[in-house]
Amino acid sequence: MVLSAMAETGRLDAREVARQWVDDFAVALDECGSGNLESVFSGDGWWRDFLAFTWDFRTWRGVPAMEQAVATRVGALKPNQFRLSDTPAVRVAEFEGRQNILAFLDF
């Protein structure tokens, strides 16, 4: 994965890591229901939905909660053409002692 290659060179490009993640996320959603969200979220990861999938502000923590929420919606919505938003900018932030890349998506 891109992150491994960048870590080996000592150069980490947050936007490139986020772009690769968006591509992997799109594939995981296409195959929703087969446990693929585990490939793009850590087990205790967070997903905050701002009116995109639920027409509401919702937050899910943990892959099982995410998969359950997405499975009930992705078939009807058929989201596609995922890309990184230009604003706000992709950034790195520390949360619970870990470095995280924060990014917004458009589709």
N, C-alpha and C positions, 0 to 999 in steps of 0.2 A: 504494500500500500504506500501511497505518497508519504504518509507520516513517517514510516520506517526509513525511507530513502532520505528524507530531510533530516531526520535525527542522526543518521550516520554521517552526514556531511557537516552537522552542527548548524545548519541553516534551516530555520522553520518559517515558512511563509503561511501565515494564518489564513489568508484568503485562498491560497491554493489548497490547503487542507480542507477548508470549508467547501470549496468547489467540488472536490473529490467526494466529500461526504454527501453533498446534495445529489450527485450522480448515483451513489450507492443507495441513498434513501429512496430515490425514484424506483430503483430496481426492487428494493424491499417492499415498497407499497404495491408494485405490480404483482408481487407474489404474496400478498397479505394473507395471513392465515396459516402460513407454513413456518412460522417462528422466525421469519427473516428480520424483524425489527431488532432482534438481539444482535444482529451483525452491525447495526448502526447506532445503537444506544447501549450505554452501560446498564447493567441490571438495575441500578438504583437511579437511572437517569430521569430527567424531567422533560416534558413536552408541554409547552404553553401554546394554546390555540387562541388566536385573536380573530374570531369571526370567520375563519377559513373553512373548517370542517364542520363546525357545530352551529354557526351563526350565533355564537355566544363566546364569552371569555371563559375558557376551561383550562385546567392544569391537571396533568396526569403524572404520577411518579411511579416508576417501575415499568418494565417491559410488559408484564401481563396486563396492567391497566391500560397501557397504550394500545396494545393489540386488540383488546376488547373494544375500546372506543373506536378505533380505526376500522375494524372489521365490519362494524354496523353502518359505516358511512362511505367507505371508499368505493364500493360497488356502484352506488347511486351517483356519487360525485365524479368519478373517473378523473381524478386530478392528473395533470400532465404538464409538460414543459416547465419543470422546476428550474429555478435559477436563483442566484444570490441577489438580494436587494442591494441597491446602491446606497440606500440610507435606511437605518443607520449603518455606518461602516462596520465591517467585520473587525472584531477586536478580541484580544486575549484578556481574560479576567480570572482572578483567583477566587475560588468558591470551595468551601469546606476543605481547605488545604491543598487543592488541586488546581492546576492551570487548565482553563477551559476556553474554548473558542466560541464566542457568541456571534450569531449571525441570524439575519432574517431572510425568509424566502418569499419569492413571488412565484405564482403559477397561474 
